[in-house]
Amino acid sequence: MRQLLFNHKDAWGVTLGITLVCLISHQDQPEAISFSSALLAAAITVAYWLGFAVNDYCDADYDRLDPEKAARNFFVAVRPRRRTLLFFISLILLAIVFILYPYGWRGAFAFFLSAFIVWAYSAQPLRLKKRPGIDLIVHAVFVQTYPYFLCLFLLQLEINALDTVLLPLFLLSSLAAQLEQQARDYELDRKTEGNFTTRFGQVNTVRMLRLCTAAIIAVFVGGLISGAIPIYLVPLGMIVLPVLLHRYTRAANRPRSEGLVTVTTILGLLYTGGIVLWTILL
C-alpha cells in the first residue's frame, strides 16, 4: 500500500507545487488564497495521483516484462478485484465532485474532461500514449500545464504577466518529461507498443529533449529579465536546474537520476509551502 500511495510522488508532487505557485502568483486576488482554493489544490493533486494509478493499472501487463518497471508498478504484484477497484475509485471521484460542485458548469466541464483524458490516454481502445505524436501533445498539455490552467479557470483568476511565462514553461517541461521517459523506456516500448520514440528513434528523442530543455532555460531567463518572473520564484528555478543540466551530461540510453528528481521535488514543495505560509501569515 505504501508503494501505491507514494508511487509517482515526483509527478503528483509537482502537480501540487504547480497549483500552489498559481495561487501564490495571484495572491492579490481574494479567490486565490482561501480555504476553498486550498481544497481545490488538494483535489487536483489527488486526481493526478488517481490518474497515474490508472495508468499503472493499464500498463501492468507491459511493465512486468521489465524488472525495474515491474518493481515500481503496484499492479504488477497485486491485481485487485474489479469491484474493489471501482469502489475505491468511486469514493475518490465523489470527493472530487464534492469539491468541484461549487464551481458550477466550470467544475462539471473540468471533471468530465479530466476523466476522459485519464481514460483515453491509458486505456484501450484509444490508449493515446502509444500513438506517435499524439502521445507528446497530450502529455505536454495535460500533465504540468493543465493543473495550472484549472486553477485559473475554476477560480476565474485574472491572467497576469507571470501566467504568460509559466504556461509555456510548463508546456515545454511536460513535453521534455515525456521525451525523457520514452528515451528511458525505449527498449521495452519497441518490444511491446509503439510511440514517438520507437517511430523516430532514441537518438532523435534525446536531441529533442535537450532542445526542449534549452528552451525551458531560455523562457525562464527571458521571463526573469522582462520582470514577469518575480525574485521569489528564482530559488525554484535553481532547485530544478540540476535535473535539467543532467540531461546534457548523461548518455542517450541512460535514465534520469530518480534520487535527484526526488530530492528536487521535496525541496521544491518545501520552498513553495514556505511561500504559502509566509503569504498567509502576512
KABELUR-V983663 format. One line per field, one symbol per residue. ss: DSSP state (2 for helix, 1 for strand, 0 for the rest). psi: psi as a letter, one per 30 degrees, with the letter a starting at -180 (. if undefined). burial: b if it has 24 or more other ideal C-beta (glycine too) atoms within 12 Angstrom, else e. A space follows every 50 residues. Layout:
# KABELUR-V983663
ss=???
psi=???
burial=???
This chain:
# KABELUR-V983663
ss=02222200222222222222222200000000002222222222222222 22222222222220002222220222200002222222222222222222 22222222222222222222220000022200022222222222222222 22222000002222222222222222222222220222222000022222 02222222222222222222222222000022222222222222222220 00000002222222222222222222222220
psi=eeeeegkgfeefeeeeeeeeeeeefhffkffejleeeeeeeeeeeeeeee eeeeeeeffefefffkeeeeffjefeekjlkeeeeeeeeeeeeeeeeeef efgbfeeeeeeeeeeeeeeeeellfeiffgjkeeeeeeeeefdfeeeeee eeeefhkkkleeefeeefeeeeeeeeeeeeeeeegeeeeffdllaeefef keeeeeeeeeeeeeeeeeeeeeeeefgejleffeeeeeefeeeefffffl legklljeeeeeeeeeeeeeeeeeeeeeeee.
burial=eeebeebbbbbbbbbbbbbbbbbbbbbeeebbbeebbbbbbbbbbbbbbb bbbbbbbbbbebbeebeebeebbbbbeeeeeeeebeeebeebbeebeebb eebeeebeebbebbbebbbbbbeeeebbbbebebbbebbbbbbbbbbbbb bbbbbebeebebbebbbbbbbbbbbbbbbbbbbbbbebbeeebebbbbee ebeebbebbbebbeebbebbeebbeeebbbeebeebbebbeebbebbeee ebeebbeeebbeebbebbbebbbebbeebeee
